[in-house]
């Protein structure tokens, strides 16, 4: 993992705080005003409190240009699903339009235009949605596997890492024929483009590194497949 030492960090830009700062500006330029207008629209149409939104990217850093995008976040998985439904409804009403550069973009529906300005939205966990702490689990690589599976739970699929609870795994090669105790319970993507590409009940093809995960507090062991370990160019999630 590559990271900056804490001593070299002068300021942390938190999306929620950046939105508050933006809303309090006395003099806003065209993009800043449009970003606030857009978030107000989404908040009123979805019923999600303004406090559960945030901004990131160039607008948050005050480094934007007249052609910059509007990058926004919503806090919490339930709020994200509600916002997703709202964006779909506004697209159907002609108030927004979707943009897609590839099949995964089209599945995610996270990118679009508002008043001829590109926007993108994503999700951040609320503090109460963070269930683990550093040092609780020990991760051990097993081998690369390929299989198809069904999504059992997609409630954490919008985050990064994206976590899909899976079932019904069908191996696609000899290395992927696993005993019951090694059959993965989760597919975890560290790669952002595989967030929110499949829903509960969907089948998908997964290629990644099988990991054994041991809870050091309870000694419980389970397995998961991780996509984005940089150990193979074939690691991916492909909705079927």
N, C-alpha and C positions, 0 to 999 in steps of 0.2 A: 504494500500500500504506500502510495506517495502522498505526503502531506506536508504542510508548512508547520514549522515549530510554533507553539503558542506565543513565544516571545516575539515572533515576527508579525503577529496579527494585531492590527491597530483597531479594526472595527468589524463587527459582524452585521451584515445586512439581513434582517429578518423580514420576510415578505409582509407580514401583518403590520409591523411597525413602519415599513416603507410606505404602505398605503395610507396609514394615519398621517404620516408626514406630508404626503402628497395632498391629502384632503385639506390640510391646514394652510397650504400655500396661499398667500394673498393674491399673487399674480401667477397665473398658470398659462403655459403656452398651449397651442392647439392640441398637441398630442396628449398632454397631461389632462386637459379638460375632457378630451374624448375618452380617455381611459376611465376617468371617474364616472362619466356619463354611462359608459358601457357597464361598469360594475353596478351602478345604481339600477340599471335596467334589469340585469341578471338577478340582483337581490330582490327587487320588487316582484319580478315574475316568478321566482322560485320560492320565495318566503324564507330564504337563507339570510340570516343577519349579515349586515355589512361587515361586522366585526370578524366574520368567519372567512373573509376574503383577504387576499394579499397580492402584491405585485412584485415581480422580480425582473431580471434583465436590465436593459439599458434605462428604462423609465425609472426603476427603483434606484439605480446608481446615478441618476441625473446625467447620463452620458448619451442620451438619445439624440437622434437626428429627426428631421421632419418626416422621413420615410421609415422610421423604426416601427417594429411590431408592438402589440400590446400583449405582454406575458403576464398572466394572472394565475393565482392558485386559490384553491378552496381547501379549508381544513376539515378533515374527517371523511371517512368512507361514505357515510350516509348522506352527507351534504354533497359529496361528489356525484353520487347516483342521482340525487335530486336535481343538481345542476345539469347533469347530462341530459335528463329528460326535458328540462327547460330549454336547453340549447336546441335539441331536436325539434321541439314545438315551435320555437322562434324561426328555425329554418323553414319548417312547413308553412309558417305564416308569411314568409318572404322578408322577414326583418334581418335575418342573417343568412349566410351561405357557407357551405362547407368547402374546404380545399383539401385535396389529396394528391400527393406526389407518387404514391404507390399503394399496393393492396393493403398493407398494414395501416397506413394513414386512413384509408377508407373505412377500415374496421373500427379504428379507435375514435374517429370523429372528434378529434381534439383540436382541430385547426380550422379556421374559417375567416370570413370577412365581416366586418361591421362598418358600415358607411365607407366602404372601399379601403378599410384598414385591416391588415392581417392581425388576427388574434390567435393565441394558443392558451389552453388552460390545462392544469394538472392538479394533483392532489398531494397534500401533506398530512401526515398523521397528527392527530391531536395527542397531547401528552398521555392521556389515558389509554390510547391505542397502542402505545409502545409496551409490549408485554415481556421483553427480555432485556437483560443488562449484560454489559461486557463481562466475559469470564464465566458466564453460566454454562455455556455449551462448548464442547470440544468437537471440532470438525476434522474428519479424516477422509481423504480422497480414496475411492475404490477403483473405478475404471469408467471409461466412457461408455455410454449406453444410448441406444436409439429405440424409441417405442411410440406407439399411439396410446392415447388415454382419454378419459372423459374428465371434464372439470366438475368437481363435486362442490366447490365453494370458491366464489370469485370476489369475496369481500375485501381482499387485500391485493387484488390484481391491478389496481390503479396506482399503487405506490411504487417507489423504487427503493429496494428491490421489489419487484412484482412477485407476489406469492399466490400460486394456484394450488388449492388442495385437489388432489387427483385420485382417480380410481379406474379400474378396468384396464390396467396396463397390458398392452400386447407387444412383445418384443419384435424388433425388426432385424436383428442379427444374432449370431450365436453368443456374443459377449453380453447381450441384453437379456438372456434367459436367466432369470433370478429366482432364488428361493423365496418363499413367502415372507420370511423375516427381512430380506433385503429389498423387497418391492418398495419403491419410493411412495411416500405419502404426499409429497409436495414437489412441484416444479417451481424453481426460484430463478427469476431472471434479473441479472445485474445490468442488463442492456435495456436502455430506456424504450427503444422502439417496440419491445414486446410487452409493454404495459397495456392492460385492458384490451387485448386482442381476441380474447375468448371469454365466454360467459358460462355460467352454470348450465350443465347439460351438453355443452359443445364438446366435440372431439377435436384433438389436436395432436400433431406430431412433435415430439420433443427429442432433441439431441443435446446431450450435455454430460457433465461429470457427476457420476453417482457419488454421494457423500454419506458417510455414517456420521450421525449426530448424536452425541452423548450428553445428557444433562448431568453435569458434575455434582449437582445438589441432590438429585433423586436416583441417579444411575440409570435412568430410562434411556433407551436407545431407539432411534428411528432412522429412516433413510430419506434422502431427498435428492433431486437432480438439479444441478446448478448450471444455468446457461450464462456464459460470460466470464469463464475462468481464464480465458486467453491461452488455454492449452490446446485448443483445436479450432480451426477455421470453420468447422461444420456445426458448431454449437448454435442452436436456433430453436424457436418455437414457430410452428406453422399450423395455423387453424385449418381444419379440414372441412 
